[in-house]
Structures are given as structure tokens and as C-alpha cells.
Amino acid sequence: MKNPTVVIFCHSRAELLETAIQSFMAAEESENWTLVVVQQVGFTKVSSVLENYRERVDSLYTFLPVSDHYLANINHSRIVGWEIAFHDYDSSFVLGIEEDTSIARDTLVFSRMIFSKYVSHPRFRGINYTSFLEKDPGLLHTYTLRRFGLSGQCGGLPRSTWEKFDLECLRGLGSNEEWASHIEPIMKTGFTIFPNQSRALDQGWGGTSDSNSKSTDEYFTRHRQSWVEKHTCEDDFSRFDGRAEIWRDDAILYQSNHNIYFSLREKIFLQKVYRVFRKLGFPKLKTMVFGKD
């Protein structure tokens, strides 16, 4: 793993940002990772937190709001942060974390082990760090391969995936579409890896994108029940795909025989070819692959 980097994206939540930074510093092997912070300026308390940790932050990028719409600012910060990590630091793997999300003690170890195991696999697209599965010692050192996009709260990308994206298009998203949604078709041409026990904790209730959410919402309560905050990694991780309800319903298990379907969804040329097949009387591709509409 060459020059691995963590990027923290921050805006207004100073206390949670400090918790996020502290969780990174407490993580095993954090000394081997570069820390980049992207800050949308305007909140004095956030700036004070970053000043307190300036010796550990390797690169701080600050920007004034690029729009009155929060989504445009989020998209800008995310793209800039990933570009700094991949281009300026020449990272082979980058983990992006929102200011209201903390990582577990063995998250970076998990990242290194998974990256080493799958970096050469042509369908490896990234790592998501969350789970809804209740704590279970038998699942502690296991992970699952899923056909899913990248989690904005805490998700990692290898360079090979980043190079598949149309960066000019990503830079021009503005408030029209969330960046993670935009890259989803490419992510779903392969697999992302989920730990079966959560290596990240999202505490983003009441945030800008969903001000009405609460800590008691099902999403957050299910998320917390899988959180293994202070676990120290001693064993290697093994694949275990036996549970379907690890995350959302559309986080389906990865099966290689589904690759053609998701590749057709991504490529405009192949979409046109498929439409020709349909005119010639071929059944729906989704029916052919999944056995149902």
C-alpha cells in the first residue's frame, strides 16, 4: 500500500470533528497514513479544533462556499479531497471520512489487509466500513463482498477505481447530483467490501442534509449495535457472505455472473446494443441475470 491517505471533510460540527480526528490518531498504524483535511470555512470552532491538531494534519485545504446549496459544497469538498490524496500524495488507497464519523481502532489495519488481498482483482472497487449486523464474535474478523456504491460517511477507494471516473464530470456536478450517486454505476461493475462488524460510527443525525434525523432513528441504532470501537486486530480477515441484511436491501451479494448486467448499465454504447437486442425479441437482461424483473 503506497502512501495511504485519510481525508476528513469538515464544515460546522467541531466536537464531532475532534472525535473523528482523535479516532484516527488512536487507530493502529495511523502513523503510516497521511492525514488530509478539507474545510469549508465559516465556523470558528472548527478552525480552533484544526489549529489544535495542526502538527498531525499533513495537508489542510480550506475553501469558501462555492454555492448557496449545501450539496454543491459537499461535492466540491469531496472531489478536491480525493484529488489531493491521489494526485498530490500519489496514494494507492484513500479513505474518506465525514466530520461526524469516527473509525475503529483496527480500521486502518483492516484497510491494509483488504487492499493487499484484492488490489490485483479487476473487480475490486472499494471498501465501505459500516454494518447493521449485531455484535458477534464469530463475525468480528470477517467481511462480505457486495454489489454496492461508496459510502459517503466512511468509504475507501483504490487508485484503480479512481482512474475509472470522469473527473471533469465530477467537478461539474454542482447541486444536481450527489457525487457518491454519480459514481455508483462504476462501483457496481465490481464489488465493494463491507466488514461484518462496523469499523465506522456515523453520528450525523441533525446534520445539514437531514436536519430532522435523530440518534434514536433506526439507521443510527442499528449502526451502533455493530460498532467495534476499541477492538485491536490480531487475526487476519476472512470472507463470509452468508448474511443478506448487512446494509440496505440493494447491497446485494457479489456474483461474477452478474457483471455483464452491471457493465451494460454503465456503458452508453452497450446500452444501445442492448436496446437493439430487445427490438430483436431478446428477454429483459435483468430477467436473464436475476431470474425476475
Helices and strands as residue ranges (DSSP letters): E 5-10, H 14-26, G 30-32, E 34-40, H 44-52, E 59-63, H 70-83, I 84-88, E 93-98, E 101-103, H 107-118, E 124-128, G 137-139, E 142-147, E 154-158, H 159-162, H 167-171, H 179-182, H 184-187, E 191-195, E 200-202, H 218-224, E 238-239, E 252-253, G 256-258, H 259-266, H 268-279, H 285-290
